[in-house]
Amino acid sequence: MFWPALVAASASEAASFMTAQFLEMMGDGGRTPPPPEGVTASEIALDLQAVRLRDFSLVKCGVPTILCSPFALHGAVLADLATGHSLVAALRDAGIERLFMADWRSASPDMRFLGIDDYLAALNVLVDHLGGPVDLVGLCQGGWLSLIYAARFPAKVRKLVMVGTPVDIAARQSKLSAMAEATPLAVFKNLVSLGDGRVIGRNLARVWRGGVIESDDIRQSLQAPQPAGSPEFARLEAIFRNWNAWTIDMPGTYYLEVIEKLYKRNELATGGFVALGQRIDLSRLRLPIYLLAGNADDVVAAEQLFAVARLVRTPPEYLREEVAPSNHLGLFMGKRTLEEYWPRIAAWLNEPLPRSTGDDHAAAGDVSGSGPSAA
């Protein structure tokens, strides 16, 4: 709701404008609703400062699949929202029996200086804890983190799935990337300053939302067959609103790195991104990759994701691209998308790894020096 003023203003004017708006909006005493609960029972397999590893497994052996949830405004329950709207349940029902999820913690004040490297290192601990190459399924912002991880540690990732993920911001603008480009960096820095080194999720939510979410928008995201106003939809709507109301605080360092490196400078696509001391060269990646975009996604343009196909060296026969009739949230919680598209992803994950790709992939890991002994 502030973008016209921000675009027209200078950096200092925009920062001052944002400051005034936040000071006005922060008068509610900082009340936070209770965190939402997922619908599927899980165990905590590992508990770290930045992340919990949730275990949804039905078996004890086999290739582990890790859902890398987005570390953004809302929590990981977006992948396990409600019966019929749970990505976790859809994957298990489709045959992914050893399933885990990275559940990122809301940042406490002592986490304010954590950056992207710290979250990559935490993901590396999760992978090592599971004891072998994993399949990574990256959702939205969790997708680029998974891609960077696979490029940094190629021997540790067997297959990679990215859904609704921004990779090449220049490929085509979305509403989100256009806003990030038009907003002076000083505004983002000011937002961090207002949170004493963190981005406070409830304040960020007020800026991005710009108003009340309508029931029709919720129904579209859930792809709910129940008619609006029915008791069945009212129950789903209440679950969604509870999830949407609970927000995550982010370290200021991490947040500014994402804005500058990914959205301002597009470093991941242009080859300038450095992760854990090593420049990320996507052209060395050869692992099988599955890409799913939404045709009505105004957060991530499909072209931003599908640019992966020209940035990596995965053979065309081992790279899948699909476009679902869905908005952004519908990719992860929409009933139709979960029933029609995710079973195909699960079947693809369960296919044996092509031997030639596996050999090349292992060799890439040896050459890069990014095996288990690194980092």
C-alpha positions in Angstrom: 0.0 0.0 0.0 3.0 2.3 0.3 4.7 1.5 -3.0 3.7 4.7 -5.1 5.1 6.9 -2.4 8.3 4.8 -2.1 9.0 4.7 -5.8 8.6 8.5 -6.1 10.7 9.3 -3.1 14.5 9.6 -2.8 16.2 7.0 -0.6 16.3 9.2 2.5 12.7 10.4 2.0 11.5 6.8 1.5 13.3 5.7 4.6 11.8 8.5 6.6 8.3 7.7 5.2 8.7 4.0 6.2 9.9 5.0 9.7 6.8 7.1 10.3 4.5 4.4 9.0 6.1 1.7 11.3 6.1 4.0 14.3 2.4 4.5 13.7 1.7 0.8 13.2 3.7 -0.5 16.1 1.2 0.8 18.6 -0.5 -2.5 19.2 2.0 -3.6 21.9 3.5 -6.3 19.7 0.7 -8.9 20.3 1.5 -12.2 18.6 -1.0 -15.0 18.0 0.0 -18.6 19.0 2.0 -20.5 16.4 -0.1 -22.7 14.1 0.1 -26.5 14.3 0.5 -28.8 11.3 -2.1 -31.5 10.6 0.4 -34.4 10.4 2.1 -35.8 13.4 5.9 -35.5 13.5 8.9 -36.0 15.7 11.8 -33.6 16.1 14.8 -35.4 14.7 17.2 -32.6 15.4 16.9 -29.3 17.2 19.3 -26.4 16.3 19.4 -22.7 17.0 18.1 -21.8 13.6 16.0 -24.8 12.5 14.2 -27.9 13.7 14.3 -31.1 11.6 10.8 -32.5 11.6 10.5 -36.2 10.9 7.3 -37.4 9.1 8.8 -40.7 8.0 6.9 -44.0 7.7 10.1 -46.1 7.4 13.6 -46.0 8.8 15.6 -46.6 5.6 15.8 -45.3 2.1 16.8 -42.1 0.5 15.7 -39.2 2.8 13.6 -36.4 1.3 13.9 -33.0 2.9 11.2 -30.3 2.4 13.1 -27.1 2.6 10.4 -24.7 3.6 10.8 -20.9 2.9 12.5 -18.8 5.6 10.4 -15.8 4.9 7.3 -14.2 6.4 5.3 -17.3 7.5 6.1 -20.6 9.1 6.6 -24.1 7.6 3.0 -25.1 8.3 2.3 -23.8 4.8 3.3 -27.4 3.8 1.0 -29.1 6.3 -1.9 -26.7 6.7 -5.0 -28.9 6.9 -6.5 -32.2 5.7 -6.7 -32.1 1.9 -4.3 -29.2 1.9 -1.1 -30.8 3.2 1.9 -31.2 1.0 3.4 -33.5 3.6 0.4 -35.8 3.4 0.3 -35.6 -0.5 4.0 -36.7 -0.7 3.5 -39.6 1.8 0.4 -40.8 0.1 2.3 -40.8 -3.2 5.1 -43.0 -1.9 7.6 -40.7 -0.2 8.0 -42.7 3.0 11.2 -41.2 4.5 10.2 -37.5 4.7 11.6 -34.7 6.7 11.1 -30.9 6.8 13.4 -28.0 7.7 11.3 -25.9 10.1 13.1 -22.6 10.4 12.9 -20.8 13.8 11.8 -17.3 14.2 14.9 -15.2 14.9 15.6 -14.2 18.5 17.6 -11.1 19.2 20.8 -13.0 19.6 20.3 -14.4 16.0 20.2 -10.9 14.4 23.7 -11.3 12.7 23.0 -14.7 11.1 23.4 -14.6 7.3 22.7 -16.9 4.4 25.9 -18.8 5.1 24.6 -19.7 8.6 21.4 -21.1 7.2 23.3 -23.1 4.5 25.5 -24.5 7.3 22.4 -25.4 9.3 21.0 -27.2 6.3 24.3 -29.0 5.9 24.0 -30.3 9.5 20.5 -31.6 8.8 21.7 -33.4 5.7 24.7 -34.9 7.5 22.5 -36.0 10.4 20.5 -38.1 7.9 23.6 -39.8 6.8 23.8 -39.7 3.1 22.8 -38.1 -0.1 19.3 -36.6 0.1 16.5 -35.4 -2.2 15.8 -31.7 -1.6 12.4 -30.2 -2.3 12.7 -26.4 -2.1 9.6 -24.3 -1.6 9.7 -20.7 -2.7 12.6 -19.0 -0.9 13.6 -22.5 0.3 14.2 -23.4 -3.3 17.1 -21.0 -4.0 18.6 -22.1 -0.7 18.4 -25.7 -1.8 19.8 -24.8 -5.2 22.8 -23.0 -3.6 23.3 -25.9 -1.3 23.3 -28.5 -4.1 25.8 -26.4 -6.0 28.0 -26.0 -2.9 27.8 -29.7 -1.9 26.9 -31.6 -5.1 27.8 -35.0 -3.7 25.2 -34.6 -0.9 22.1 -34.1 -3.1 20.7 -36.8 -5.3 17.7 -35.0 -6.8 16.4 -31.4 -6.6 12.9 -30.1 -6.8 12.2 -26.4 -6.8 8.6 -25.0 -6.7 7.7 -21.3 -7.0 11.3 -20.3 -6.6 13.0 -17.1 -7.7 16.4 -17.8 -9.3 16.9 -15.4 -12.2 15.2 -12.2 -11.2 16.0 -10.6 -14.6 14.2 -13.3 -16.6 10.8 -11.6 -16.0 9.5 -9.3 -13.3 6.9 -10.4 -10.8 5.1 -8.0 -8.5 7.5 -8.9 -5.7 10.7 -8.5 -7.7 9.4 -5.2 -9.2 8.8 -3.9 -5.7 12.2 -5.0 -4.5 13.9 -3.3 -7.5 11.9 0.0 -7.1 12.4 0.3 -3.4 15.6 2.1 -2.2 18.0 -0.1 -0.2 17.8 2.5 2.6 14.2 1.5 3.2 15.1 -2.2 3.8 18.0 -1.1 6.1 15.6 1.1 8.0 13.3 -1.8 8.5 16.1 -3.7 10.1 17.0 -0.8 12.3 13.5 -0.5 13.5 13.7 -4.1 14.7 17.1 -3.6 16.5 18.9 -5.8 13.9 15.9 -8.0 13.0 13.0 -7.8 10.6 9.9 -8.2 12.8 7.5 -10.3 10.9 4.2 -8.7 12.1 5.5 -5.3 10.9 6.6 -6.5 7.5 3.3 -8.2 7.0 1.5 -5.0 7.5 3.5 -3.4 4.7 3.2 -6.2 2.2 -0.5 -7.0 2.7 -1.9 -3.5 2.4 -5.3 -4.6 3.6 -7.5 -7.5 4.7 -7.3 -10.8 2.9 -10.6 -11.6 1.3 -12.3 -14.9 1.6 -12.3 -15.4 -2.1 -8.5 -15.0 -2.2 -8.2 -17.7 0.5 -10.5 -20.0 -1.4 -8.4 -19.5 -4.6 -5.2 -20.3 -2.8 -6.7 -23.4 -1.2 -8.4 -24.3 -4.4 -11.2 -25.3 -2.1 -14.3 -27.0 -3.6 -16.5 -26.0 -0.7 -18.7 -23.0 -1.4 -17.8 -19.7 0.3 -20.0 -19.2 3.4 -20.4 -23.0 4.0 -19.4 -24.4 7.4 -16.8 -26.6 5.8 -15.1 -23.6 4.1 -15.4 -21.5 7.3 -13.3 -24.1 9.1 -10.6 -24.0 6.4 -10.7 -20.2 6.3 -10.1 -20.0 10.1 -7.1 -22.4 9.8 -5.6 -20.3 7.0 -6.1 -17.1 8.8 -4.5 -18.5 11.9 -1.5 -19.6 9.9 -1.3 -16.2 8.0 -1.5 -14.2 11.3 1.6 -15.9 12.8 4.7 -14.4 11.3 8.5 -15.1 11.6 11.1 -12.7 12.6 14.3 -12.7 10.4 17.9 -11.8 11.2 18.6 -8.4 9.6 21.9 -9.7 8.1 20.1 -12.5 6.3 17.3 -10.3 5.1 19.6 -7.7 3.6 21.7 -10.3 2.0 18.6 -11.7 0.3 17.5 -8.3 -0.9 21.0 -7.2 -2.1 22.4 -10.4 -3.5 19.4 -12.1 -5.0 16.9 -9.3 -5.8 19.1 -6.2 -6.3 22.2 -7.8 -7.9 20.8 -11.1 -9.2 24.1 -12.8 -8.2 22.8 -16.4 -8.3 21.9 -16.2 -12.0 24.9 -14.1 -13.0 27.5 -16.2 -11.2 28.6 -13.8 -8.5 27.1 -15.5 -5.5 29.6 -16.8 -2.9 28.4 -19.4 -0.4 30.6 -20.7 2.5 33.7 -19.3 0.8 33.1 -20.7 -2.6 31.6 -19.0 -5.7 28.5 -20.8 -6.8 28.8 -21.9 -10.5 25.4 -23.4 -11.5 26.9 -24.5 -14.8 28.6 -27.4 -12.9 25.4 -28.9 -11.6 24.3 -32.0 -13.5 21.8 -33.6 -11.1 18.2 -34.4 -12.0 16.0 -31.3 -11.4 12.2 -30.9 -11.3 10.7 -27.4 -11.7 7.1 -26.5 -10.9 5.7 -23.0 -11.4 2.2 -21.4 -11.2 0.6 -19.6 -14.1 -1.0 -17.1 -11.7 1.9 -16.6 -9.4 2.5 -12.9 -8.9 5.3 -13.5 -6.3 7.5 -15.6 -8.6 7.3 -15.4 -12.4 7.6 -18.8 -14.0 10.5 -17.5 -16.1 12.5 -16.7 -12.9 12.4 -20.4 -12.0 12.7 -22.0 -15.5 15.9 -20.0 -16.1 17.5 -22.9 -14.1 17.3 -25.0 -17.2 19.8 -22.8 -19.0 22.0 -22.1 -16.0 22.8 -25.7 -15.1 24.2 -28.6 -17.1 21.6 -31.2 -16.3 20.9 -33.2 -19.4 17.5 -32.3 -20.9 16.1 -35.8 -20.4 16.7 -35.4 -16.6 15.1 -32.0 -16.3 11.3 -31.6 -15.9 9.3 -28.4 -16.1 5.6 -28.0 -15.3 3.2 -25.1 -15.0 0.2 -25.6 -12.7 -3.0 -23.4 -12.9 -2.3 -21.9 -9.5 -1.3 -18.8 -7.6 1.8 -18.8 -5.4 0.3 -20.4 -2.2 -1.8 -22.8 -4.2 1.5 -24.5 -5.3 1.9 -25.7 -1.7 -1.6 -25.9 -0.2 -4.0 -25.9 -3.2 -6.1 -29.1 -3.3 -6.0 -29.5 -7.1 -2.3 -28.9 -7.3 -1.6 -31.4 -4.5 -3.8 -34.0 -6.1 -2.6 -33.6 -9.7 1.0 -32.3 -9.7 2.7 -33.5 -6.5 2.1 -37.2 -7.1 4.1 -36.9 -10.4 6.9 -35.2 -8.5 6.8 -38.0 -5.9 6.9 -40.7 -8.6 9.9 -38.9 -10.2 11.7 -38.8 -6.9 11.2 -42.5 -6.5 12.7 -43.3 -9.9 16.2 -44.8 -9.7 19.0 -42.3 -10.3 20.3 -42.5 -13.9 23.7 -44.1 -13.6 25.5 -41.8 -15.9 24.1 -38.7 -14.2 25.0 -40.2 -10.8 28.6 -40.9 -11.8 29.0 -37.3 -13.3 27.4 -35.9 -10.2 29.8 -37.7 -7.9 32.7 -36.6 -10.0 31.5 -33.0 -9.8 31.5 -33.3 -6.0 35.1 -34.6 -6.0 36.3 -31.9 -8.3 34.7 -29.1 -6.4 36.1 -30.1 -3.0 32.6 -29.8 -1.6 32.2 -33.2 -0.2 31.5 -34.1 3.4 34.9 -32.9 4.7 34.2 -29.3 3.5 32.6 -26.5 5.5 
